Each structure stands twice: as C-alpha cells, then as structure tokens.
Amino acid sequence: MKYQTVPACILFFLCLASLPVSADSPFSTIKDINPQWQSFAQGTEYFEAHTVNPRIQFWALRIDLTDPALQIVVSANTISTTVSSFVRRYDLIAGINANPFSPVSGIEGEKRTIIGITLAHGILVAPAHPSFDALVFFNNGKAAIVNQRQIELNEIHSAVGGFYRVLYNGAITSRVTPRHPRSAAGVSVDGATLFLLVVDGRRANSIGVTEAELGIMLQQLGAFNGLNFDGGGSALLALRYPDGAVRPVNTPIHEGMPGRERAVASCLGIKVVGNH
C-alpha cells in the first residue's frame, strides 16, 4: 500500500475538523447548564448552547494552559482592530475582545485609549486602572483574575483588563446590572484552565445577561473566578474554522447593525505553536 505525506498545514486544519459548527445544546435556565465539551484544537474544547429562560445563546472555549503547544497572545498596540482581523493577523485559532476603551467606532486602524492594563508578553501597552479587575498570566504558566492594584509586573508575562469580577472564589457577585451582550473570561481553581465566553444580546432569541447571570454561567462552565470584559457591541468571539476561514461565532451588533463588528482596542487570543 502506498502512503502519502500530509503537509503540516493540512494536519493543522484536520485538528480543527472536529469543531462542532452547529452543536447547539438546549437548557431550561442558566443554572441547568451542563457543558458538553467537544474537541476543538490542540489543548482546547468548544461548547455552544442556548437557554429558554432567559432566552440567551452563548459560546465558550475551555483552554488547557498547561499544554506547551498553546500560547497566549495579547494585542500589542493601541490601534483599533476587529477581533476577526486580530485572529487573522496573528494566525490564531481563537480571539475575544477584552478591555473597555474610547472612542467607540467601527473603523479599524484608529488610535484608541485603552482603559485598564494591557500587557503583551512583557510589553506594557496600557497602565492599570485601580478600580477594575484583570486577567493575568503568570510566568509559571498559570492564570488568575485579580484587582489591577494588586498586579506585580515582574510575576506575569501578559494581562488584559476588564470591568469587575463576576465570580469571586466560587461565589457570584451581587452587582445589579442591565442585560447586555457580554464577553468574559474564567479561570479554574488551580489557575491551569482558562474559559472564554461570549453571550449574545439585543436580539429576539438572545436578550443578553446581567453580570450576576454571567458569573453563574462561568461557574457552570467550571470556573472558580470570572471577569466581565467590555460588552455590548464589542462582545465577540472569533474562531478559525476547519476551512481556514476566521469568523465570529456570535452575532455582533455595532450601532444597531447585526453582524457588524466593532473595532476594539484590545484582544486576547490563543495560538498553536511548535511541532505538537
């Protein structure tokens, strides 16, 4: 029998071939969520579902931070970009929006003011905002969610800011907030697993969630601590699909236009590196 050598680029896409492009699971409420993780790429798993009460659709990734083939990537400048463009530019498998910023626009390539810390592999892009929390990646390979006042730059290689913790040491925070589309990150109790979550809103079949509900969702996914990133029209999770195309999993709504991506100021991404 004759065997053919498969090019490395094809092997990369084969590892994504198990991505469930349409694997939506129904649950009655957010407290009933039982994640059915499916293999996505090296060291990562994917989950997509909706709930009936409230009516929401959401998408999540679970990332094994101990996998040596995975690398955390943070946008290293203050120039606006869509999350999809960020994933393409850095050859990532996934990306999500992070810090709040100003001004708000759908135009890429503009100067932005990032609100809160952004650290890209040792490069400080934006300073800490003492009122907000952040997702930090330690030099030992683990992650945590901390207040930005507590960050020691010599202990971490990368970080992105958000607003406030919605899940704190296993407990849901009690802030009362309106429903919005949301982007969020969660970290397991041992700091070795990262969760990325996006929830759609402002649509008839997905009305968005409060911060407390976002914390419950992260808890159901397996997180011990959780952070609310910038949301609303900025909320977006983009994946690289088996055919190599990069596109959002959710439906962003910038300036009331479904499907239009906002050009955000900071992004967090996952990259597969090395010969693994």
Summary of the structure (lengths in Angstrom):
residues: 276
radius of gyration: 17.6
end to end distance: 27.0
largest distance: 65.7
contacts: 975
relative contact order: 0.22
helix: 14%
strand: 40%
